[in-house]
Amino acid sequence: MSETTEPGTEGVRLQKALANAGVASRRVAEQMIVDGRVRVNGQAVTELGSRVDPDTDLIDVDGVAVQLDQSKRYVMLNKPRGVVSSLKDDRGRPDLRTFTAAWPERLYNVGRLDADTSGLLVLTNDGALAHVLAHPSFGVTKVYVAKVEGRVTAQTIARLTRRVELDDGPIAADKARLLSSSPSEGESLVELTLHSGRNRIVRRMMAEVGHPVVELVRRQFGPLHLGTLAVGQARELTTVERGALLTLSRQENP
């Protein structure tokens, strides 16, 4: 805890910081503090006179991180097929500028989705969080739904979670399940959960087991779920979603 968490004239009162962050009203925030639900830099704080520095102190309530820096923006995009994960494409293809223009901050994409893959993409101006979410070493979980050629069997699902040999080394899905199969159309719907950050990993895995991908959608990224967000639409994350992302970031990069 920084020295500004002690009663005094510096910093911001903890209950005010929580209210400014949209956690709760100041009165409810005071009760949270008294009840021991609030921690500053990992230490429980129960004194209402405590002050914090929003620029340096890390606050969580019930173990969920609180966003104090209101200059940070976090946006979820349901990226359409045909759009490249770049703010400027040197080949003139549709890029992410269409979606970032709605916000005054300069937003960057966290990781990438192939041009022919749709689904959940995070846009933010929080560089530290973006590093944790995008870097392969942190192994953030992603969930994909793939429409593939052919009838996928239980044996194939088992193989996906056991071991698939690729040119750049073996890989195994954390989870895999068959959602549906249409023998008449010759296609199946498969859900894969992976923490790998390898390029085009789902497409390569499915091709290796004999079921090339027809369509691919990322439905989940870390704690975020695409939900009912329509293709081509973007929205800011809710307070709960921001808290979940920041909590993940602090756990992975304390």
NORDAKA-V579705 format. One record per backbone hydrogen bond with DSSP energy under -0.5 kcal/mol. NH is the residue of the N-H (numbers start at 0). CO is the residue of the C=O. E is the energy in kcal/mol with one decimal. If there is no record, write none. Layout:
<<NH CO E> <NH CO E>>
//
This chain:
<<4 1 -1.9> <5 2 -1.5> <11 51 -2.8> <13 49 -2.6> <16 12 -2.4> <17 13 -2.2> <18 14 -1.9> <19 15 -3.0> <20 16 -1.5> <21 18 -1.5> <22 17 -2.2> <23 17 -0.5> <28 24 -2.9> <29 25 -2.2> <30 26 -1.6> <31 27 -2.1> <32 28 -2.2> <33 29 -2.4> <34 30 -2.3> <35 32 -1.7> <36 31 -2.4> <38 59 -2.6> <39 42 -3.0> <40 57 -3.9> <42 39 -1.7> <44 37 -2.4> <49 46 -1.5> <51 11 -3.0> <53 51 -0.7> <55 52 -1.6> <56 52 -3.0> <58 56 -0.5> <59 38 -2.1> <60 63 -2.5> <61 36 -2.5> <63 60 -1.9> <64 242 -0.7> <65 58 -2.5> <67 65 -0.8> <69 67 -1.1> <71 68 -1.4> <74 122 -2.9> <75 234 -3.2> <76 120 -2.7> <77 232 -2.4> <78 76 -1.1> <78 118 -2.8> <81 114 -3.6> <82 79 -1.2> <82 114 -0.6> <83 93 -2.6> <84 112 -0.6> <85 83 -2.1> <89 87 -0.5> <91 88 -1.7> <95 85 -2.8> <97 94 -0.9> <98 95 -1.3> <99 95 -2.0> <100 96 -1.4> <101 98 -0.7> <102 99 -1.8> <106 104 -1.0> <107 123 -2.8> <109 121 -2.9> <110 108 -0.8> <116 113 -2.0> <117 215 -2.2> <118 78 -1.8> <119 217 -2.5> <120 76 -2.3> <121 109 -0.5> <122 74 -2.7> <123 107 -2.5> <124 72 -1.1> <126 124 -1.0> <129 125 -2.3> <130 126 -2.0> <131 127 -1.6> <132 128 -2.4> <133 129 -2.2> <134 130 -2.2> <137 134 -1.8> <138 134 -0.5> <138 135 -1.1> <141 193 -3.3> <142 219 -2.0> <143 191 -3.0> <144 216 -2.8> <145 143 -0.5> <145 189 -3.3> <146 214 -2.7> <147 145 -0.6> <147 187 -2.8> <148 211 -2.5> <149 185 -3.4> <151 149 -0.7> <156 152 -1.9> <157 153 -2.2> <158 154 -2.0> <159 155 -2.0> <160 156 -1.2> <161 157 -1.0> <162 158 -2.4> <163 170 -2.3> <165 163 -0.5> <165 168 -0.6> <168 165 -1.8> <170 163 -1.9> <172 159 -3.1> <173 192 -2.2> <174 192 -1.4> <176 190 -1.9> <178 176 -0.6> <178 188 -2.9> <179 188 -1.5> <181 186 -3.1> <182 180 -0.5> <184 181 -0.7> <185 181 -1.6> <186 181 -1.5> <187 147 -2.1> <188 179 -3.0> <189 145 -2.8> <189 187 -0.5> <190 176 -2.7> <191 143 -2.6> <192 174 -2.5> <193 141 -2.6> <193 191 -0.5> <200 197 -1.3> <203 199 -2.2> <204 200 -2.4> <205 201 -2.5> <206 202 -2.0> <207 203 -2.0> <208 204 -1.5> <209 206 -1.3> <210 205 -3.2> <213 146 -3.9> <214 146 -1.6> <216 144 -2.1> <217 117 -2.1> <218 142 -2.4> <218 216 -0.7> <219 142 -1.6> <220 223 -2.1> <221 140 -3.6> <223 220 -2.2> <225 218 -2.8> <228 225 -1.7> <231 77 -3.2> <232 229 -2.1> <234 75 -2.2> <236 73 -2.5> <241 237 -2.8> <242 238 -2.2> <243 239 -2.1> <244 240 -2.3> <245 241 -2.7> <246 242 -2.3> <247 243 -2.1> <248 244 -2.4> <249 245 -2.3> <250 246 -2.0> <251 247 -2.2> <252 248 -1.8>>
//
